[in-house]
Structure formats: C-alpha cells, structure tokens
Amino acid sequence: MSKTEKGDPVQVAVGAEIRALRKTRGLTLPEMGKRMGRSVGFLSQVERGLSQLTLLDLRDLAQVLDVPLSWFFQHEDIPDHERGHVVRRSYRRTLGVEEKGLVEQLLSPDLSGSFEVILSTMNPGAELAQPTLRQTEEVGYVVSGQIELWIGDKHFKLASGDSFQIRKEPFRWRNMAREPAVIVWVISPPVY
C-alpha cells in the first residue's frame, strides 16, 4: 500500500483544510469541481488526503477559495504529535498583505472546529470602510493599540485591554492612531 493510500499526514491535513475552507465558503464539491474543471470524485479524494493536487490545481483552488497559494504549504514541518493541537509562531498562516494595512494570522490549528481564532494587525490608517455583515458571532480583544469600531449604528473607541462582541450585525473599523492595533478575534463559525 502506498503512502498516499494510507493517508500521508501532510496530505490528510491539507485535505481537511480544503474541506473546511470549502464548507466555510458555502461551496459544494460539484460547485468547486465545476469552477476548477475537476471531477467531484477527484476532489473528494483530495479532501480525504488520498490524492495530490498539482501546482496548477492548487493555484485554481486558492483562487476559488480566496486564500493565498502559500496557505497550502504550511503543513510540512509540523511534528505529527502537534498537528491539530499546537500552532507555533513560525507556522502561523497569514492572510492579507501589510501594504493594504491589515495582516491576519490564523491562531487556530485548523478550520475544522466550530470557531477560529485570528490575530489581526491593523496598521495606522488602515480601515474597513464599508460595513461588513457576516453570519457569525465574533468576540475581539484589543491586545495593543487603539481602533474605532462601528457595530450597527453604534460607535466605540477601543484601546488595549478592551473587548467587544458582534452578533450577526454589520460592522466596520479603522485605526486612526499612530501605532498598529493588534486584536485577537474569535469567530464562529469560521470564515477563513
């Protein structure tokens, strides 16, 4: 029996992440297959860690799931006994780019649970200008810095040590301070 048939731990972890991302995006296997030009059977095997994707497939998948290509390459060096339990600082998955003012890192080991934990760094001047409405419950804790936060029609000024909760309400934020704001978000269900 080949390593792939046994379920290589890296492939199994990547497959589980793909499944979690697909479900978070509200996509079915047939929808994802159609967008990628791949069969449902093949994608099902990928999600179970039984088949490998080519680099071209990974690029297509990253585009369909709206994640950077690097998202799929951060499993190789994780010790098996830590996989799914521990996230070392050097292995955090990063979303966003600093030039746009917001960098987010996944603190959760994966997206298979009922919530995710995100570390957001909002640079000075960064802003989510248009209200965003997600079908989630979210709690945030301001680790450092300051932000302005609008939840519905309410406006809040938050600083280090403050926390907040958003329950399926439109929200937006901005950092008008001269230093980055660092916030830990707990989001249920996962959106990344």
N, C-alpha and C positions, 0 to 999 in steps of 0.2 A: 504494500500500500504506500503510495507516495505521500510526502509531507503535506501536499495540498489536500489530499483526500482525508487525512487525519485532522485537518483544520489547523494550519500554521497559526500560532498565537497572534502574529502581527496581522495576517490576513483576516483572522476572525475579528480582531479589534477594529480594523479598518471597515470591515463589512458591517459590524454593529453600528459604527459611526455613520456609515452611509444610510443604513436603515433609519436610525434616529433622525438624521437630517431630513431624509425624505418625508418621514411622518410629520416632523415639525413644520415642514413646508406645505403639508396637506396634499402631497402627491401620492398617487397610487403607482404601483410597479408598471402597469401598462402606460400611464401618462409619462413616466420617466423614460421608459423604453422608447416610446414614440419620439420624444424630444432628442434622445441620443441616437436613435436608429439602431437600437439593440433589442434583443428578444427579452421577454419577461423571464423566461427560464434562465437565461444567462445572468440577468441582474439579480434574480433570486439566489443563484449560486454565489454571486459576488457578496451579497448581503450575509450569506451564511459562512463566508470565508472559504468557499470551495473552489472559486475561480479567481484569477487575477485579471485586473484591468490593464490595458496598455496605457502608455503615457497619453496618447490621444484620447482614449476613453476617459482618463482622469481629468483631462482638460475640459472635455464636454460635461462631465459630471460636476466639476467645480462651477462651471457656468450655470448649469441647470439648478444647482443647489445654492448658488450665490455665496460661495466661500472661496478663499484663495487656494490655489493649487497646493501650496505648502501644507494646508490642513491635513492632507492625506499622508504626509511623510513624517509625522512626528510620533510614530509608534515604535520604530525600530530599536531604539536603545533603552526602552523601558524594561527593567527586570520583570520577569513573569510574575513574581510574587507581589509586585507593586501595581501591576496593571489592573485598572478598575478601582483602585483604592487610594493611591497616592499620586499627586501631581508635583513633581519637583519644579522649582522656579525656572530652571533652564529648559524645561519641556512644555511650558505653557503654550497653548495655541493662541496665536494673535489674529485679531480681526481689525480691519481699519488701517489707516496709514496716518502717521504723525503729521504729514503736511496738511491733511484735512482737519486736524485739530482734535481728533478722537481716536484713541487706541484702546481696544478692548482685548482682554485676555481671559480665556476660559480657565477658571479655577477648578471646576468640576472635572473628575477623571474622564467623563464621557457624557453623552446626551441621552442615555437610556433611562434615566430616572424620571421622577415626576417634577423635578426642578433643576435649574442650572445656577451656578454662581459665576459671576463675571466681575473682573476688575477693570474699571473704566478710568482712563486718564484723559481728562479734558484740558487741553492747553488753553492759555489765556486767549480770549477772543473766540473760542470755539462755541458753536451754538447749534442746537436743533431748533431751527426757526419755525418749521411747520409742525403743528400739533400732530402727534402720533397716537393712534388708538390701537392697542393690542388686546387680544382676548386673553389677558394674563392677569395674575396678581403679582405685584413686584414690591420688594422692600429694598431700600437703599440705605447705606451707611456712609457718611462722608468721613473718610479716613483723614484727609488733609485738604486744605484749600477752601474755597467758597464757590457756591453756584446759586443762581436764581432758578427756581423751579415753578412752573405753572402746572397745576393739576386741575383740569376743567377750567373754571374761571377764577380760581384761587391762585394767588401769587405768594411765594415763600422765598426768603433769603436764608440759605443754609450754610453752616460753617462746620469745621472739623468737630466731630463728636455728635452731630445732629443725624437723625434718621428720618425716613419717610416711607409711606406706603401708597401704592397706586393700585386701584381695583377696577380694571376694565374701563378706565377713564382716559380721555385724551390728555397728553402731557407734552411739554416741551421744556427745554432748559438752555441756559447759557452761562458761560464763565466770563465775567467781566473783570475779574481780579487780575493781578499781575503775576500770579503763580498758578501752576497747574492744580486742578482739583482731582483728587483721587477718591473714587467711590466704589464700594463693593455692592453689587446688585444680586439679589436672589430673585429668580424669575420662574414662575410656574404657570403653565407648562413651559418647557424650554422653547426658545425662539431661534436659537442659533444652530 
